[in-house]
Amino acid sequence: MPLTAKIVLANADVRHALQQAWIDSNPDTTGGHEEGGFVLRDADGSLSVRRWQRGSQDTIQVPAHRNCVFDGLDIVASFHTHPNTGNDYLQEPSETDKRAVRDDPDLKGDEYIGEFVISQAVIYLVSPVGQAREMDDTEAVFSS
C-alpha cells in the first residue's frame, strides 16, 4: 500500500521527530532557526527520521540525497520548520520552498510524497510538483 501524507503524519515516531524538530528550532517571534530532516522507509517497511544539520533563521541546507535515497534508504518525505512567527517571516511555505521541492530531480522517487513545512499553527505539505496545501493543525498532530 502506498504511503500518503496522512499515513506518514499518523506514525508516532514521525510525529515525535517532527515535534522535537519544532522544539529544537526555538520557535518565537524572532531568534529561531530552521530544523529539518528526511522521513525514510527502513528495510522492514517501518518509518524512521534522519535530521539535517541546523539551519539559520530562514534557511536550511538539504544534504545530498541522490535518487531520493539517504543513508541507503528510500526518502518518503522531507520536512523543515518555520519557527519565526514575527511579521517579517512567512509561516506558510514560501515560493522558494515550493521551487526547491519541485525543481529537485533527486526528490522524484516513487515513494516521495513531498515536504512538510511545520509552522506554529499549521503543518503544510509541498507536493513533488511544488503545490502547497494545509495538512493539519500543528497542535492536533503533536498531541495525537
A tleap script that builds the chain and sets N, CA, C and O, in Angstrom:
source leaprc.protein.ff14SB
mol = sequence {
  NMET PRO LEU THR ALA LYS ILE VAL LEU ALA
  ASN ALA ASP VAL ARG HIE ALA LEU GLN GLN
  ALA TRP ILE ASP SER ASN PRO ASP THR THR
  GLY GLY HIE GLU GLU GLY GLY PHE VAL LEU
  ARG ASP ALA ASP GLY SER LEU SER VAL ARG
  ARG TRP GLN ARG GLY SER GLN ASP THR ILE
  GLN VAL PRO ALA HIE ARG ASN CYS VAL PHE
  ASP GLY LEU ASP ILE VAL ALA SER PHE HIE
  THR HIE PRO ASN THR GLY ASN ASP TYR LEU
  GLN GLU PRO SER GLU THR ASP LYS ARG ALA
  VAL ARG ASP ASP PRO ASP LEU LYS GLY ASP
  GLU TYR ILE GLY GLU PHE VAL ILE SER GLN
  ALA VAL ILE TYR LEU VAL SER PRO VAL GLY
  GLN ALA ARG GLU MET ASP ASP THR GLU ALA
  VAL PHE SER CSER
}
set mol.1.N position { 0.834 -1.182 0.000 }
set mol.1.CA position { 0.000 0.000 0.000 }
set mol.1.C position { 0.886 1.256 0.000 }
set mol.1.O position { 1.767 1.391 0.850 }
set mol.2.N position { 0.657 2.161 -0.939 }
set mol.2.CA position { 1.488 3.367 -0.983 }
set mol.2.C position { 1.234 4.280 0.216 }
set mol.2.O position { 0.124 4.355 0.743 }
set mol.3.N position { 2.273 4.954 0.619 }
set mol.3.CA position { 2.140 5.890 1.738 }
set mol.3.C position { 1.469 7.174 1.279 }
set mol.3.O position { 1.643 7.616 0.143 }
set mol.4.N position { 0.704 7.761 2.180 }
set mol.4.CA position { 0.117 9.078 1.960 }
set mol.4.C position { 0.632 9.995 3.059 }
set mol.4.O position { 1.205 9.535 4.047 }
set mol.5.N position { 0.425 11.292 2.879 }
set mol.5.CA position { 0.846 12.247 3.900 }
set mol.5.C position { 0.141 11.973 5.221 }
set mol.5.O position { 0.757 12.088 6.281 }
set mol.6.N position { -1.118 11.620 5.178 }
set mol.6.CA position { -1.865 11.328 6.415 }
set mol.6.C position { -1.295 10.110 7.129 }
set mol.6.O position { -1.198 10.102 8.356 }
set mol.7.N position { -0.919 9.086 6.376 }
set mol.7.CA position { -0.323 7.883 6.983 }
set mol.7.C position { 1.015 8.235 7.628 }
set mol.7.O position { 1.311 7.789 8.737 }
set mol.8.N position { 1.821 9.034 6.935 }
set mol.8.CA position { 3.126 9.415 7.480 }
set mol.8.C position { 2.933 10.217 8.764 }
set mol.8.O position { 3.604 9.954 9.762 }
set mol.9.N position { 2.019 11.200 8.749 }
set mol.9.CA position { 1.781 12.011 9.954 }
set mol.9.C position { 1.152 11.209 11.084 }
set mol.9.O position { 1.279 11.583 12.250 }
set mol.10.N position { 0.485 10.124 10.762 }
set mol.10.CA position { -0.134 9.287 11.799 }
set mol.10.C position { 0.880 8.403 12.512 }
set mol.10.O position { 0.579 7.848 13.569 }
set mol.11.N position { 2.075 8.264 11.951 }
set mol.11.CA position { 3.103 7.419 12.542 }
set mol.11.C position { 3.660 8.103 13.798 }
set mol.11.O position { 4.135 9.237 13.729 }
set mol.12.N position { 3.603 7.423 14.925 }
set mol.12.CA position { 4.015 8.014 16.205 }
set mol.12.C position { 5.484 8.442 16.206 }
set mol.12.O position { 5.813 9.494 16.753 }
set mol.13.N position { 6.366 7.652 15.607 }
set mol.13.CA position { 7.786 8.009 15.576 }
set mol.13.C position { 8.010 9.269 14.743 }
set mol.13.O position { 8.803 10.134 15.115 }
set mol.14.N position { 7.317 9.364 13.627 }
set mol.14.CA position { 7.442 10.551 12.775 }
set mol.14.C position { 6.895 11.767 13.500 }
set mol.14.O position { 7.545 12.812 13.526 }
set mol.15.N position { 5.716 11.650 14.088 }
set mol.15.CA position { 5.126 12.782 14.835 }
set mol.15.C position { 6.067 13.267 15.930 }
set mol.15.O position { 6.267 14.470 16.097 }
set mol.16.N position { 6.636 12.335 16.667 }
set mol.16.CA position { 7.561 12.705 17.738 }
set mol.16.C position { 8.780 13.435 17.172 }
set mol.16.O position { 9.210 14.442 17.734 }
set mol.17.N position { 9.341 12.941 16.066 }
set mol.17.CA position { 10.517 13.571 15.459 }
set mol.17.C position { 10.186 14.970 14.938 }
set mol.17.O position { 10.999 15.883 15.084 }
set mol.18.N position { 9.015 15.156 14.335 }
set mol.18.CA position { 8.612 16.478 13.855 }
set mol.18.C position { 8.427 17.433 15.033 }
set mol.18.O position { 8.837 18.592 14.969 }
set mol.19.N position { 7.816 16.948 16.095 }
set mol.19.CA position { 7.634 17.788 17.276 }
set mol.19.C position { 8.980 18.168 17.887 }
set mol.19.O position { 9.172 19.313 18.297 }
set mol.20.N position { 9.906 17.225 17.951 }
set mol.20.CA position { 11.223 17.531 18.507 }
set mol.20.C position { 11.951 18.551 17.639 }
set mol.20.O position { 12.615 19.445 18.164 }
set mol.21.N position { 11.833 18.430 16.308 }
set mol.21.CA position { 12.450 19.413 15.415 }
set mol.21.C position { 11.851 20.797 15.657 }
set mol.21.O position { 12.567 21.798 15.660 }
set mol.22.N position { 10.528 20.847 15.861 }
set mol.22.CA position { 9.871 22.126 16.152 }
set mol.22.C position { 10.421 22.726 17.453 }
set mol.22.O position { 10.764 23.908 17.493 }
set mol.23.N position { 10.504 21.929 18.493 }
set mol.23.CA position { 11.026 22.404 19.783 }
set mol.23.C position { 12.481 22.857 19.622 }
set mol.23.O position { 12.859 23.921 20.111 }
set mol.24.N position { 13.284 22.058 18.944 }
set mol.24.CA position { 14.703 22.370 18.757 }
set mol.24.C position { 14.917 23.644 17.943 }
set mol.24.O position { 15.966 24.278 18.056 }
set mol.25.N position { 13.942 24.023 17.129 }
set mol.25.CA position { 14.090 25.217 16.293 }
set mol.25.C position { 13.882 26.517 17.068 }
set mol.25.O position { 14.020 27.602 16.504 }
set mol.26.N position { 13.554 26.415 18.349 }
set mol.26.CA position { 13.396 27.575 19.223 }
set mol.26.C position { 12.345 28.559 18.708 }
set mol.26.O position { 12.646 29.734 18.499 }
set mol.27.N position { 11.105 28.082 18.503 }
set mol.27.CA position { 10.089 28.944 17.914 }
set mol.27.C position { 9.745 30.143 18.795 }
set mol.27.O position { 9.589 30.025 20.010 }
set mol.28.N position { 9.633 31.292 18.147 }
set mol.28.CA position { 9.279 32.535 18.820 }
set mol.28.C position { 9.135 33.603 17.745 }
set mol.28.O position { 9.251 33.314 16.554 }
set mol.29.N position { 8.883 34.827 18.164 }
set mol.29.CA position { 8.709 35.919 17.216 }
set mol.29.C position { 9.937 36.078 16.326 }
set mol.29.O position { 9.806 36.225 15.111 }
set mol.30.N position { 11.124 36.049 16.919 }
set mol.30.CA position { 12.391 36.078 16.181 }
set mol.30.C position { 13.389 35.217 16.946 }
set mol.30.O position { 13.122 34.809 18.076 }
set mol.31.N position { 14.521 34.946 16.341 }
set mol.31.CA position { 15.580 34.226 17.049 }
set mol.31.C position { 15.573 32.730 16.874 }
set mol.31.O position { 16.496 32.053 17.327 }
set mol.32.N position { 14.548 32.189 16.223 }
set mol.32.CA position { 14.539 30.752 15.966 }
set mol.32.C position { 15.418 30.418 14.771 }
set mol.32.O position { 15.914 31.310 14.082 }
set mol.33.N position { 15.603 29.142 14.535 }
set mol.33.CA position { 16.365 28.671 13.381 }
set mol.33.C position { 15.659 27.457 12.805 }
set mol.33.O position { 14.996 26.718 13.532 }
set mol.34.N position { 15.799 27.252 11.513 }
set mol.34.CA position { 15.135 26.125 10.875 }
set mol.34.C position { 15.821 24.809 11.230 }
set mol.34.O position { 17.046 24.724 11.328 }
set mol.35.N position { 15.004 23.805 11.416 }
set mol.35.CA position { 15.426 22.419 11.598 }
set mol.35.C position { 14.721 21.602 10.530 }
set mol.35.O position { 13.641 21.985 10.080 }
set mol.36.N position { 15.301 20.496 10.117 }
set mol.36.CA position { 14.671 19.680 9.089 }
set mol.36.C position { 15.205 18.273 9.079 }
set mol.36.O position { 16.043 17.895 9.898 }
set mol.37.N position { 14.699 17.499 8.127 }
set mol.37.CA position { 15.145 16.116 8.018 }
set mol.37.C position { 14.409 15.351 6.941 }
set mol.37.O position { 13.577 15.895 6.216 }
set mol.38.N position { 14.738 14.080 6.858 }
set mol.38.CA position { 14.099 13.154 5.931 }
set mol.38.C position { 13.321 12.104 6.720 }
set mol.38.O position { 13.765 11.663 7.780 }
set mol.39.N position { 12.163 11.706 6.202 }
set mol.39.CA position { 11.445 10.537 6.683 }
set mol.39.C position { 11.797 9.418 5.711 }
set mol.39.O position { 11.609 9.547 4.501 }
set mol.40.N position { 12.309 8.322 6.255 }
set mol.40.CA position { 12.814 7.216 5.444 }
set mol.40.C position { 12.017 5.950 5.692 }
set mol.40.O position { 11.487 5.728 6.781 }
set mol.41.N position { 11.944 5.117 4.649 }
set mol.41.CA position { 11.336 3.791 4.829 }
set mol.41.C position { 12.473 2.804 5.028 }
set mol.41.O position { 13.323 2.623 4.156 }
set mol.42.N position { 12.471 2.167 6.197 }
set mol.42.CA position { 13.506 1.192 6.523 }
set mol.42.C position { 13.256 -0.114 5.772 }
set mol.42.O position { 12.186 -0.318 5.199 }
set mol.43.N position { 14.248 -0.986 5.785 }
set mol.43.CA position { 14.168 -2.250 5.048 }
set mol.43.C position { 12.948 -3.084 5.455 }
set mol.43.O position { 12.392 -3.810 4.630 }
set mol.44.N position { 12.532 -2.984 6.717 }
set mol.44.CA position { 11.379 -3.757 7.185 }
set mol.44.C position { 10.044 -3.048 6.909 }
set mol.44.O position { 8.987 -3.538 7.304 }
set mol.45.N position { 10.098 -1.896 6.233 }
set mol.45.CA position { 8.881 -1.155 5.905 }
set mol.45.C position { 8.504 -0.084 6.916 }
set mol.45.O position { 7.615 0.726 6.657 }
set mol.46.N position { 9.173 -0.073 8.067 }
set mol.46.CA position { 8.866 0.938 9.078 }
set mol.46.C position { 9.460 2.285 8.663 }
set mol.46.O position { 10.308 2.360 7.774 }
set mol.47.N position { 9.000 3.333 9.321 }
set mol.47.CA position { 9.484 4.675 9.031 }
set mol.47.C position { 10.446 5.140 10.111 }
set mol.47.O position { 10.274 4.832 11.290 }
set mol.48.N position { 11.451 5.880 9.695 }
set mol.48.CA position { 12.388 6.489 10.630 }
set mol.48.C position { 12.717 7.889 10.129 }
set mol.48.O position { 12.409 8.239 8.990 }
set mol.49.N position { 13.342 8.684 10.986 }
set mol.49.CA position { 13.674 10.065 10.636 }
set mol.49.C position { 15.165 10.291 10.836 }
set mol.49.O position { 15.740 9.870 11.840 }
set mol.50.N position { 15.784 10.962 9.866 }
set mol.50.CA position { 17.176 11.399 9.974 }
set mol.50.C position { 17.165 12.919 9.861 }
set mol.50.O position { 16.693 13.477 8.870 }
set mol.51.N position { 17.683 13.571 10.877 }
set mol.51.CA position { 17.697 15.034 10.906 }
set mol.51.C position { 18.863 15.587 10.095 }
set mol.51.O position { 19.897 14.936 9.943 }
set mol.52.N position { 18.678 16.799 9.579 }
set mol.52.CA position { 19.724 17.533 8.878 }
set mol.52.C position { 20.479 18.395 9.879 }
set mol.52.O position { 20.098 18.495 11.045 }
set mol.53.N position { 21.551 19.011 9.407 }
set mol.53.CA position { 22.261 19.967 10.248 }
set mol.53.C position { 21.381 21.197 10.453 }
set mol.53.O position { 20.579 21.566 9.595 }
set mol.54.N position { 21.556 21.808 11.596 }
set mol.54.CA position { 20.798 23.002 11.984 }
set mol.54.C position { 20.889 24.078 10.895 }
set mol.54.O position { 21.946 24.287 10.300 }
set mol.55.N position { 19.760 24.754 10.645 }
set mol.55.CA position { 19.728 25.839 9.680 }
set mol.55.C position { 19.881 27.186 10.356 }
set mol.55.O position { 20.265 27.268 11.522 }
set mol.56.N position { 19.580 28.238 9.619 }
set mol.56.CA position { 19.622 29.592 10.164 }
set mol.56.C position { 18.184 30.090 10.355 }
set mol.56.O position { 17.243 29.297 10.339 }
set mol.57.N position { 18.023 31.385 10.534 }
set mol.57.CA position { 16.692 31.928 10.813 }
set mol.57.C position { 15.660 31.546 9.770 }
set mol.57.O position { 14.527 31.212 10.117 }
set mol.58.N position { 16.029 31.588 8.504 }
set mol.58.CA position { 15.030 31.307 7.477 }
set mol.58.C position { 15.571 30.499 6.301 }
set mol.58.O position { 15.051 30.593 5.189 }
set mol.59.N position { 16.612 29.708 6.545 }
set mol.59.CA position { 17.139 28.803 5.522 }
set mol.59.C position { 17.694 27.553 6.182 }
set mol.59.O position { 18.008 27.531 7.372 }
set mol.60.N position { 17.804 26.507 5.359 }
set mol.60.CA position { 18.419 25.264 5.827 }
set mol.60.C position { 19.002 24.547 4.624 }
set mol.60.O position { 18.431 24.587 3.534 }
set mol.61.N position { 20.127 23.897 4.817 }
set mol.61.CA position { 20.791 23.150 3.754 }
set mol.61.C position { 20.306 21.701 3.780 }
set mol.61.O position { 20.317 21.043 4.820 }
set mol.62.N position { 19.885 21.229 2.625 }
set mol.62.CA position { 19.459 19.840 2.489 }
set mol.62.C position { 20.680 19.011 2.101 }
set mol.62.O position { 21.352 19.334 1.121 }
set mol.63.N position { 20.982 17.950 2.850 }
set mol.63.CA position { 22.143 17.124 2.496 }
set mol.63.C position { 21.899 16.355 1.189 }
set mol.63.O position { 20.766 16.232 0.726 }
set mol.64.N position { 22.981 15.847 0.617 }
set mol.64.CA position { 22.892 15.073 -0.621 }
set mol.64.C position { 21.919 13.906 -0.440 }
set mol.64.O position { 21.891 13.244 0.598 }
set mol.65.N position { 21.127 13.680 -1.483 }
set mol.65.CA position { 20.093 12.637 -1.425 }
set mol.65.C position { 19.834 12.084 -2.825 }
set mol.65.O position { 18.705 12.082 -3.315 }
set mol.66.N position { 20.894 11.623 -3.442 }
set mol.66.CA position { 20.845 11.161 -4.833 }
set mol.66.C position { 19.783 10.081 -5.027 }
set mol.66.O position { 19.680 9.133 -4.249 }
set mol.67.N position { 18.997 10.255 -6.090 }
set mol.67.CA position { 17.948 9.289 -6.465 }
set mol.67.C position { 16.922 9.071 -5.360 }
set mol.67.O position { 16.335 7.994 -5.252 }
set mol.68.N position { 16.707 10.099 -4.539 }
set mol.68.CA position { 15.710 10.046 -3.465 }
set mol.68.C position { 16.039 8.964 -2.431 }
set mol.68.O position { 15.160 8.281 -1.906 }
set mol.69.N position { 17.349 8.838 -2.163 }
set mol.69.CA position { 17.854 7.874 -1.186 }
set mol.69.C position { 18.793 8.617 -0.241 }
set mol.69.O position { 19.581 9.461 -0.665 }
set mol.70.N position { 18.695 8.287 1.050 }
set mol.70.CA position { 19.587 8.855 2.054 }
set mol.70.C position { 19.977 7.748 3.013 }
set mol.70.O position { 19.110 7.011 3.481 }
set mol.71.N position { 21.232 7.616 3.311 }
set mol.71.CA position { 21.739 6.529 4.171 }
set mol.71.C position { 21.290 5.158 3.673 }
set mol.71.O position { 21.054 4.248 4.467 }
set mol.72.N position { 21.175 5.018 2.359 }
set mol.72.CA position { 20.794 3.739 1.770 }
set mol.72.C position { 19.312 3.420 1.847 }
set mol.72.O position { 18.906 2.313 1.494 }
set mol.73.N position { 18.488 4.366 2.301 }
set mol.73.CA position { 17.052 4.133 2.463 }
set mol.73.C position { 16.244 5.107 1.604 }
set mol.73.O position { 16.654 6.246 1.383 }
set mol.74.N position { 15.094 4.641 1.127 }
set mol.74.CA position { 14.222 5.494 0.319 }
set mol.74.C position { 13.656 6.632 1.147 }
set mol.74.O position { 13.203 6.428 2.273 }
set mol.75.N position { 13.684 7.835 0.581 }
set mol.75.CA position { 13.079 9.000 1.217 }
set mol.75.C position { 11.599 9.016 0.858 }
set mol.75.O position { 11.238 8.997 -0.319 }
set mol.76.N position { 10.737 9.051 1.885 }
set mol.76.CA position { 9.301 9.145 1.628 }
set mol.76.C position { 8.781 10.561 1.851 }
set mol.76.O position { 7.732 10.925 1.321 }
set mol.77.N position { 9.501 11.357 2.626 }
set mol.77.CA position { 9.119 12.751 2.854 }
set mol.77.C position { 10.327 13.504 3.376 }
set mol.77.O position { 11.280 12.908 3.878 }
set mol.78.N position { 10.274 14.807 3.252 }
set mol.78.CA position { 11.242 15.682 3.886 }
set mol.78.C position { 10.454 16.671 4.727 }
set mol.78.O position { 9.232 16.752 4.603 }
set mol.79.N position { 11.133 17.421 5.578 }
set mol.79.CA position { 10.431 18.407 6.396 }
set mol.79.C position { 11.394 19.483 6.847 }
set mol.79.O position { 12.604 19.272 6.926 }
set mol.80.N position { 10.831 20.640 7.139 }
set mol.80.CA position { 11.600 21.684 7.815 }
set mol.80.C position { 10.631 22.591 8.558 }
set mol.80.O position { 9.434 22.621 8.269 }
set mol.81.N position { 11.174 23.330 9.522 }
set mol.81.CA position { 10.361 24.189 10.378 }
set mol.81.C position { 10.403 25.639 9.897 }
set mol.81.O position { 11.357 26.066 9.247 }
set mol.82.N position { 9.360 26.376 10.225 }
set mol.82.CA position { 9.294 27.832 10.074 }
set mol.82.C position { 9.042 28.396 11.470 }
set mol.82.O position { 7.906 28.726 11.811 }
set mol.83.N position { 10.114 28.508 12.293 }
set mol.83.CA position { 9.947 28.812 13.711 }
set mol.83.C position { 9.724 30.287 14.066 }
set mol.83.O position { 9.237 30.595 15.154 }
set mol.84.N position { 10.077 31.196 13.154 }
set mol.84.CA position { 9.955 32.612 13.475 }
set mol.84.C position { 8.554 33.098 13.111 }
set mol.84.O position { 8.138 33.018 11.955 }
set mol.85.N position { 7.844 33.595 14.096 }
set mol.85.CA position { 6.428 33.924 13.921 }
set mol.85.C position { 6.180 35.420 13.769 }
set mol.85.O position { 5.026 35.838 13.669 }
set mol.86.N position { 7.225 36.230 13.748 }
set mol.86.CA position { 7.062 37.680 13.597 }
set mol.86.C position { 6.579 38.051 12.202 }
set mol.86.O position { 6.573 37.222 11.292 }
set mol.87.N position { 6.174 39.308 12.049 }
set mol.87.CA position { 5.614 39.787 10.785 }
set mol.87.C position { 6.580 39.706 9.612 }
set mol.87.O position { 6.137 39.698 8.464 }
set mol.88.N position { 7.869 39.646 9.861 }
set mol.88.CA position { 8.856 39.579 8.781 }
set mol.88.C position { 9.057 38.166 8.243 }
set mol.88.O position { 9.856 37.969 7.327 }
set mol.89.N position { 8.355 37.188 8.789 }
set mol.89.CA position { 8.562 35.794 8.412 }
set mol.89.C position { 7.262 35.152 7.950 }
set mol.89.O position { 6.192 35.427 8.491 }
set mol.90.N position { 7.372 34.282 6.930 }
set mol.90.CA position { 6.232 33.510 6.454 }
set mol.90.C position { 6.059 32.264 7.305 }
set mol.90.O position { 7.036 31.602 7.655 }
set mol.91.N position { 4.837 31.954 7.631 }
set mol.91.CA position { 4.552 30.679 8.278 }
set mol.91.C position { 4.275 29.617 7.224 }
set mol.91.O position { 4.674 28.464 7.386 }
set mol.92.N position { 3.602 29.993 6.156 }
set mol.92.CA position { 3.308 29.043 5.094 }
set mol.92.C position { 4.554 28.827 4.230 }
set mol.92.O position { 5.509 29.599 4.322 }
set mol.93.N position { 4.553 27.790 3.397 }
set mol.93.CA position { 5.700 27.548 2.515 }
set mol.93.C position { 5.907 28.742 1.571 }
set mol.93.O position { 4.953 29.264 0.994 }
set mol.94.N position { 7.155 29.155 1.430 }
set mol.94.CA position { 7.487 30.256 0.534 }
set mol.94.C position { 7.566 29.748 -0.908 }
set mol.94.O position { 7.549 28.543 -1.160 }
set mol.95.N position { 7.651 30.680 -1.831 }
set mol.95.CA position { 7.859 30.294 -3.230 }
set mol.95.C position { 9.188 29.549 -3.365 }
set mol.95.O position { 9.297 28.619 -4.164 }
set mol.96.N position { 10.181 29.946 -2.602 }
set mol.96.CA position { 11.471 29.251 -2.613 }
set mol.96.C position { 11.313 27.815 -2.129 }
set mol.96.O position { 11.902 26.900 -2.705 }
set mol.97.N position { 10.524 27.608 -1.073 }
set mol.97.CA position { 10.260 26.246 -0.577 }
set mol.97.C position { 9.612 25.401 -1.668 }
set mol.97.O position { 10.011 24.260 -1.898 }
set mol.98.N position { 8.617 25.965 -2.334 }
set mol.98.CA position { 7.889 25.220 -3.380 }
set mol.98.C position { 8.805 24.885 -4.555 }
set mol.98.O position { 8.799 23.759 -5.053 }
set mol.99.N position { 9.592 25.868 -4.997 }
set mol.99.CA position { 10.520 25.628 -6.115 }
set mol.99.C position { 11.588 24.610 -5.737 }
set mol.99.O position { 11.974 23.778 -6.558 }
set mol.100.N position { 12.062 24.673 -4.505 }
set mol.100.CA position { 13.115 23.745 -4.076 }
set mol.100.C position { 12.659 22.301 -4.189 }
set mol.100.O position { 13.423 21.439 -4.624 }
set mol.101.N position { 11.432 22.034 -3.805 }
set mol.101.CA position { 10.905 20.669 -3.908 }
set mol.101.C position { 10.618 20.334 -5.371 }
set mol.101.O position { 11.021 19.280 -5.862 }
set mol.102.N position { 9.925 21.230 -6.060 }
set mol.102.CA position { 9.539 20.992 -7.456 }
set mol.102.C position { 10.746 20.777 -8.359 }
set mol.102.O position { 10.729 19.902 -9.224 }
set mol.103.N position { 11.806 21.581 -8.157 }
set mol.103.CA position { 12.940 21.577 -9.078 }
set mol.103.C position { 14.069 20.631 -8.682 }
set mol.103.O position { 15.091 20.581 -9.367 }
set mol.104.N position { 13.910 19.889 -7.605 }
set mol.104.CA position { 14.951 18.968 -7.155 }
set mol.104.C position { 14.759 17.613 -7.841 }
set mol.104.O position { 13.836 16.876 -7.494 }
set mol.105.N position { 15.621 17.273 -8.814 }
set mol.105.CA position { 15.441 15.998 -9.524 }
set mol.105.C position { 15.633 14.783 -8.629 }
set mol.105.O position { 15.190 13.687 -8.971 }
set mol.106.N position { 16.290 14.964 -7.483 }
set mol.106.CA position { 16.521 13.838 -6.577 }
set mol.106.C position { 15.404 13.665 -5.551 }
set mol.106.O position { 15.505 12.825 -4.656 }
set mol.107.N position { 14.344 14.457 -5.678 }
set mol.107.CA position { 13.145 14.260 -4.849 }
set mol.107.C position { 11.981 13.816 -5.735 }
set mol.107.O position { 10.867 14.329 -5.627 }
set mol.108.N position { 12.256 12.877 -6.589 }
set mol.108.CA position { 11.230 12.369 -7.501 }
set mol.108.C position { 11.096 10.856 -7.401 }
set mol.108.O position { 10.696 10.200 -8.363 }
set mol.109.N position { 11.429 10.303 -6.243 }
set mol.109.CA position { 11.304 8.862 -6.052 }
set mol.109.C position { 9.846 8.420 -6.052 }
set mol.109.O position { 8.945 9.212 -5.780 }
set mol.110.N position { 9.632 7.163 -6.357 }
set mol.110.CA position { 8.271 6.618 -6.422 }
set mol.110.C position { 7.509 6.767 -5.108 }
set mol.110.O position { 6.286 6.914 -5.113 }
set mol.111.N position { 8.225 6.728 -3.981 }
set mol.111.CA position { 7.555 6.788 -2.681 }
set mol.111.C position { 7.518 8.186 -2.081 }
set mol.111.O position { 6.889 8.385 -1.041 }
set mol.112.N position { 8.174 9.164 -2.708 }
set mol.112.CA position { 8.263 10.505 -2.131 }
set mol.112.C position { 6.929 11.232 -2.226 }
set mol.112.O position { 6.382 11.409 -3.315 }
set mol.113.N position { 6.405 11.656 -1.058 }
set mol.113.CA position { 5.104 12.334 -1.025 }
set mol.113.C position { 5.225 13.848 -0.958 }
set mol.113.O position { 4.261 14.552 -1.261 }
set mol.114.N position { 6.389 14.366 -0.569 }
set mol.114.CA position { 6.574 15.806 -0.504 }
set mol.114.C position { 7.273 16.240 0.770 }
set mol.114.O position { 7.796 15.430 1.535 }
set mol.115.N position { 7.261 17.579 0.972 }
set mol.115.CA position { 7.946 18.154 2.124 }
set mol.115.C position { 6.947 18.813 3.072 }
set mol.115.O position { 6.154 19.666 2.671 }
set mol.116.N position { 7.002 18.401 4.331 }
set mol.116.CA position { 6.195 19.023 5.369 }
set mol.116.C position { 6.889 20.311 5.815 }
set mol.116.O position { 8.096 20.320 6.058 }
set mol.117.N position { 6.132 21.379 5.920 }
set mol.117.CA position { 6.624 22.628 6.478 }
set mol.117.C position { 5.847 22.846 7.768 }
set mol.117.O position { 4.626 23.004 7.753 }
set mol.118.N position { 6.566 22.852 8.879 }
set mol.118.CA position { 5.949 22.915 10.204 }
set mol.118.C position { 5.961 24.358 10.678 }
set mol.118.O position { 7.023 24.953 10.863 }
set mol.119.N position { 4.779 24.912 10.872 }
set mol.119.CA position { 4.662 26.268 11.408 }
set mol.119.C position { 3.974 26.186 12.768 }
set mol.119.O position { 3.568 25.112 13.211 }
set mol.120.N position { 3.855 27.322 13.408 }
set mol.120.CA position { 3.248 27.349 14.735 }
set mol.120.C position { 1.817 26.813 14.727 }
set mol.120.O position { 1.427 26.085 15.640 }
set mol.121.N position { 1.036 27.162 13.714 }
set mol.121.CA position { -0.383 26.795 13.707 }
set mol.121.C position { -0.723 25.635 12.784 }
set mol.121.O position { -1.647 24.873 13.067 }
set mol.122.N position { 0.013 25.487 11.678 }
set mol.122.CA position { -0.375 24.540 10.631 }
set mol.122.C position { 0.839 23.767 10.141 }
set mol.122.O position { 1.945 24.302 10.069 }
set mol.123.N position { 0.619 22.499 9.805 }
set mol.123.CA position { 1.621 21.719 9.083 }
set mol.123.C position { 1.156 21.674 7.627 }
set mol.123.O position { 0.051 21.224 7.326 }
set mol.124.N position { 2.014 22.145 6.744 }
set mol.124.CA position { 1.732 22.179 5.314 }
set mol.124.C position { 2.455 21.031 4.628 }
set mol.124.O position { 3.391 20.451 5.180 }
set mol.125.N position { 2.009 20.708 3.414 }
set mol.125.CA position { 2.722 19.746 2.580 }
set mol.125.C position { 2.964 20.387 1.224 }
set mol.125.O position { 2.031 20.864 0.579 }
set mol.126.N position { 4.232 20.395 0.792 }
set mol.126.CA position { 4.593 20.815 -0.552 }
set mol.126.C position { 4.765 19.536 -1.364 }
set mol.126.O position { 5.645 18.725 -1.076 }
set mol.127.N position { 3.923 19.361 -2.376 }
set mol.127.CA position { 3.964 18.152 -3.190 }
set mol.127.C position { 5.195 18.153 -4.088 }
set mol.127.O position { 5.827 19.194 -4.263 }
set mol.128.N position { 5.545 17.003 -4.658 }
set mol.128.CA position { 6.705 16.938 -5.552 }
set mol.128.C position { 6.605 17.877 -6.765 }
set mol.128.O position { 7.622 18.195 -7.382 }
set mol.129.N position { 5.396 18.317 -7.108 }
set mol.129.CA position { 5.237 19.259 -8.231 }
set mol.129.C position { 5.179 20.707 -7.752 }
set mol.129.O position { 4.934 21.615 -8.546 }
set mol.130.N position { 5.407 20.930 -6.441 }
set mol.130.CA position { 5.508 22.279 -5.907 }
set mol.130.C position { 4.210 22.917 -5.446 }
set mol.130.O position { 4.171 24.123 -5.202 }
set mol.131.N position { 3.162 22.143 -5.323 }
set mol.131.CA position { 1.886 22.662 -4.824 }
set mol.131.C position { 1.841 22.517 -3.305 }
set mol.131.O position { 2.178 21.462 -2.768 }
set mol.132.N position { 1.427 23.577 -2.618 }
set mol.132.CA position { 1.351 23.538 -1.152 }
set mol.132.C position { -0.093 23.474 -0.708 }
set mol.132.O position { -0.976 24.084 -1.312 }
set mol.133.N position { -0.321 22.722 0.363 }
set mol.133.CA position { -1.658 22.647 0.963 }
set mol.133.C position { -1.522 22.444 2.459 }
set mol.133.O position { -0.510 21.939 2.947 }
set mol.134.N position { -2.558 22.845 3.178 }
set mol.134.CA position { -2.581 22.632 4.623 }
set mol.134.C position { -2.914 21.179 4.894 }
set mol.134.O position { -3.844 20.624 4.310 }
set mol.135.N position { -2.143 20.564 5.790 }
set mol.135.CA position { -2.397 19.178 6.172 }
set mol.135.C position { -3.237 19.096 7.434 }
set mol.135.O position { -4.258 18.410 7.469 }
set mol.136.N position { -2.797 19.804 8.479 }
set mol.136.CA position { -3.493 19.696 9.757 }
set mol.136.C position { -2.986 20.783 10.697 }
set mol.136.O position { -1.970 21.429 10.442 }
set mol.137.N position { -3.714 20.964 11.779 }
set mol.137.CA position { -3.316 21.861 12.847 }
set mol.137.C position { -2.096 21.268 13.547 }
set mol.137.O position { -2.100 20.095 13.919 }
set mol.138.N position { -1.063 22.073 13.723 }
set mol.138.CA position { 0.188 21.591 14.317 }
set mol.138.C position { -0.049 20.957 15.681 }
set mol.138.O position { 0.424 19.853 15.949 }
set mol.139.N position { -0.774 21.649 16.533 }
set mol.139.CA position { -1.016 21.136 17.886 }
set mol.139.C position { -1.787 19.818 17.849 }
set mol.139.O position { -1.521 18.922 18.650 }
set mol.140.N position { -2.733 19.697 16.930 }
set mol.140.CA position { -3.502 18.442 16.812 }
set mol.140.C position { -2.583 17.284 16.439 }
set mol.140.O position { -2.717 16.186 16.978 }
set mol.141.N position { -1.656 17.522 15.525 }
set mol.141.CA position { -0.724 16.460 15.127 }
set mol.141.C position { 0.187 16.096 16.297 }
set mol.141.O position { 0.415 14.917 16.566 }
set mol.142.N position { 0.703 17.102 16.986 }
set mol.142.CA position { 1.649 16.834 18.064 }
set mol.142.C position { 0.985 16.232 19.296 }
set mol.142.O position { 1.660 15.581 20.094 }
set mol.143.N position { -0.303 16.429 19.471 }
set mol.143.CA position { -0.978 15.884 20.653 }
set mol.143.C position { -1.652 14.540 20.366 }
set mol.143.O position { -2.264 13.952 21.257 }
set mol.144.N position { -1.542 14.054 19.131 }
set mol.144.CA position { -2.169 12.763 18.776 }
set mol.144.C position { -1.487 11.607 19.467 }
set mol.144.O position { -1.884 10.457 19.282 }
savepdb mol mol.pdb
quit
